[in-house]
Amino acid sequence: MTAKLITWTIRIEDIGTCSRVGIWEHELEPQPLRVSLSVQAIAPAFPRGIEDCLDYQPICRWITDDWPRMPHTPLIETRLRELMDFVFRYDPRVTSVDASVLKPAAVAQAAGVGVRVAMSRSDYEASFGNRTESLRKSGSALAIAHSA
């Protein structure tokens, strides 16, 4: 008998990291970022172990440990696309991602300024191409993100 599959939503709220991002000279140095995302994935209705679930720990580790090592980019939109790239490549069961990246120090009068995007896998692949195959071949999301 086949296990019943449902859509699960994994939420990661306001995780802190840092990045070299921005158009100003002082933004060549790492600055704090706040990241929130909601990831929908198809998985068993009655998971028996973590392998049946979308494990959020590798996503959090990539955000806090790997992503900060990326070279400087002038646009926060690039950082958001890198995040989307990683999450869609991380697990083929991911069907959609809604993510935001904020720079809390960008404007003194605001708690944060940033960008947000919500995309289904089909919209992502139509916009950015099917890059998930590259991940499987290379075995490294970080290496792929660096080449993007």
ROMAR-586718 format. One record per residue (C-alpha): x, z, y; residue in one letter; residue number from 0. Coordinates in steps of 0.02 Angstrom, whole numbers, plus 50000, padded with zeros to 5 digits. Layout:
@east X; up Z; north Y; aa a; i NUM
...
END
This chain:
@east 50000; up 50000; north 50000; aa m; i 0
@east 50065; up 49953; north 50173; aa t; i 1
@east 50083; up 50091; north 50301; aa a; i 2
@east 49964; up 50081; north 50449; aa k; i 3
@east 50056; up 50033; north 50607; aa l; i 4
@east 50009; up 50087; north 50782; aa i; i 5
@east 50082; up 50071; north 50957; aa t; i 6
@east 50179; up 50225; north 51008; aa w; i 7
@east 50235; up 50259; north 51186; aa t; i 8
@east 50402; up 50344; north 51213; aa i; i 9
@east 50427; up 50417; north 51387; aa r; i 10
@east 50592; up 50464; north 51466; aa i; i 11
@east 50560; up 50545; north 51635; aa e; i 12
@east 50682; up 50564; north 51777; aa d; i 13
@east 50844; up 50560; north 51678; aa i; i 14
@east 50998; up 50573; north 51787; aa g; i 15
@east 51148; up 50459; north 51779; aa t; i 16
@east 51269; up 50377; north 51901; aa c; i 17
@east 51319; up 50200; north 51943; aa s; i 18
@east 51422; up 50094; north 52059; aa r; i 19
@east 51281; up 49996; north 52140; aa v; i 20
@east 51243; up 49942; north 52316; aa g; i 21
@east 51294; up 49830; north 52460; aa i; i 22
@east 51383; up 49963; north 52564; aa w; i 23
@east 51567; up 50006; north 52548; aa e; i 24
@east 51533; up 50187; north 52499; aa h; i 25
@east 51426; up 50121; north 52355; aa e; i 26
@east 51581; up 50054; north 52268; aa l; i 27
@east 51599; up 50233; north 52205; aa e; i 28
@east 51476; up 50304; north 52077; aa p; i 29
@east 51317; up 50374; north 52152; aa q; i 30
@east 51172; up 50466; north 52071; aa p; i 31
@east 51027; up 50369; north 51996; aa l; i 32
@east 50862; up 50433; north 51927; aa r; i 33
@east 50784; up 50333; north 51786; aa v; i 34
@east 50611; up 50340; north 51710; aa s; i 35
@east 50543; up 50228; north 51575; aa l; i 36
@east 50397; up 50207; north 51460; aa s; i 37
@east 50432; up 50108; north 51302; aa v; i 38
@east 50297; up 50046; north 51185; aa q; i 39
@east 50342; up 50007; north 51005; aa a; i 40
@east 50253; up 49971; north 50843; aa i; i 41
@east 50288; up 50101; north 50709; aa a; i 42
@east 50199; up 50188; north 50565; aa p; i 43
@east 50050; up 50295; north 50611; aa a; i 44
@east 50117; up 50430; north 50495; aa f; i 45
@east 50307; up 50426; north 50511; aa p; i 46
@east 50404; up 50509; north 50370; aa r; i 47
@east 50570; up 50522; north 50461; aa g; i 48
@east 50661; up 50472; north 50619; aa i; i 49
@east 50697; up 50300; north 50545; aa e; i 50
@east 50508; up 50266; north 50557; aa d; i 51
@east 50509; up 50311; north 50742; aa c; i 52
@east 50585; up 50239; north 50898; aa l; i 53
@east 50726; up 50363; north 50923; aa d; i 54
@east 50746; up 50399; north 51109; aa y; i 55
@east 50917; up 50481; north 51092; aa q; i 56
@east 51018; up 50318; north 51086; aa p; i 57
@east 50926; up 50256; north 51241; aa i; i 58
@east 50965; up 50418; north 51334; aa c; i 59
@east 51147; up 50413; north 51278; aa r; i 60
@east 51165; up 50233; north 51338; aa w; i 61
@east 51090; up 50279; north 51508; aa i; i 62
@east 51201; up 50432; north 51533; aa t; i 63
@east 51362; up 50384; north 51443; aa d; i 64
@east 51382; up 50194; north 51429; aa d; i 65
@east 51287; up 50123; north 51578; aa w; i 66
@east 51392; up 50218; north 51708; aa p; i 67
@east 51547; up 50124; north 51646; aa r; i 68
@east 51476; up 49956; north 51702; aa m; i 69
@east 51571; up 49873; north 51845; aa p; i 70
@east 51501; up 49879; north 52021; aa h; i 71
@east 51353; up 49768; north 52062; aa t; i 72
@east 51276; up 49748; north 52235; aa p; i 73
@east 51095; up 49749; north 52177; aa l; i 74
@east 50995; up 49887; north 52095; aa i; i 75
@east 50887; up 49748; north 52022; aa e; i 76
@east 51037; up 49701; north 51914; aa t; i 77
@east 51047; up 49879; north 51849; aa r; i 78
@east 50863; up 49877; north 51806; aa l; i 79
@east 50883; up 49713; north 51712; aa r; i 80
@east 51029; up 49788; north 51614; aa e; i 81
@east 50917; up 49933; north 51565; aa l; i 82
@east 50779; up 49814; north 51510; aa m; i 83
@east 50908; up 49711; north 51413; aa d; i 84
@east 50969; up 49865; north 51321; aa f; i 85
@east 50797; up 49932; north 51275; aa v; i 86
@east 50727; up 49766; north 51214; aa f; i 87
@east 50886; up 49735; north 51112; aa r; i 88
@east 50891; up 49912; north 51044; aa y; i 89
@east 50744; up 49891; north 50925; aa d; i 90
@east 50642; up 49737; north 50881; aa p; i 91
@east 50486; up 49847; north 50868; aa r; i 92
@east 50486; up 49872; north 51058; aa v; i 93
@east 50339; up 49775; north 51129; aa t; i 94
@east 50347; up 49825; north 51313; aa s; i 95
@east 50450; up 49923; north 51438; aa v; i 96
@east 50401; up 49997; north 51606; aa d; i 97
@east 50556; up 50060; north 51695; aa a; i 98
@east 50613; up 50119; north 51866; aa s; i 99
@east 50783; up 50154; north 51940; aa v; i 100
@east 50797; up 50256; north 52100; aa l; i 101
@east 50941; up 50296; north 52215; aa k; i 102
@east 50902; up 50473; north 52276; aa p; i 103
@east 51036; up 50471; north 52411; aa a; i 104
@east 50994; up 50300; north 52485; aa a; i 105
@east 50876; up 50357; north 52623; aa v; i 106
@east 50882; up 50536; north 52688; aa a; i 107
@east 50695; up 50541; north 52725; aa q; i 108
@east 50645; up 50486; north 52548; aa a; i 109
@east 50659; up 50572; north 52379; aa a; i 110
@east 50723; up 50407; north 52314; aa g; i 111
@east 50722; up 50220; north 52343; aa v; i 112
@east 50727; up 50094; north 52202; aa g; i 113
@east 50643; up 49964; north 52096; aa v; i 114
@east 50521; up 49961; north 51952; aa r; i 115
@east 50470; up 49827; north 51828; aa v; i 116
@east 50349; up 49823; north 51682; aa a; i 117
@east 50364; up 49683; north 51555; aa m; i 118
@east 50304; up 49639; north 51383; aa s; i 119
@east 50433; up 49572; north 51261; aa r; i 120
@east 50360; up 49397; north 51277; aa s; i 121
@east 50369; up 49403; north 51468; aa d; i 122
@east 50547; up 49471; north 51457; aa y; i 123
@east 50601; up 49332; north 51340; aa e; i 124
@east 50516; up 49201; north 51449; aa a; i 125
@east 50604; up 49268; north 51604; aa s; i 126
@east 50776; up 49309; north 51535; aa f; i 127
@east 50786; up 49216; north 51370; aa g; i 128
@east 50789; up 49287; north 51196; aa n; i 129
@east 50947; up 49390; north 51207; aa r; i 130
@east 50906; up 49503; north 51059; aa t; i 131
@east 50993; up 49388; north 50934; aa e; i 132
@east 51158; up 49409; north 51028; aa s; i 133
@east 51149; up 49597; north 51000; aa l; i 134
@east 51128; up 49581; north 50813; aa r; i 135
@east 51276; up 49462; north 50803; aa k; i 136
@east 51394; up 49566; north 50910; aa s; i 137
@east 51336; up 49739; north 50857; aa g; i 138
@east 51363; up 49807; north 51032; aa s; i 139
@east 51234; up 49820; north 51169; aa a; i 140
@east 51368; up 49874; north 51292; aa l; i 141
@east 51473; up 49720; north 51258; aa a; i 142
@east 51322; up 49608; north 51283; aa i; i 143
@east 51271; up 49696; north 51443; aa a; i 144
@east 51446; up 49670; north 51511; aa h; i 145
@east 51435; up 49483; north 51475; aa s; i 146
@east 51262; up 49465; north 51555; aa a; i 147
END
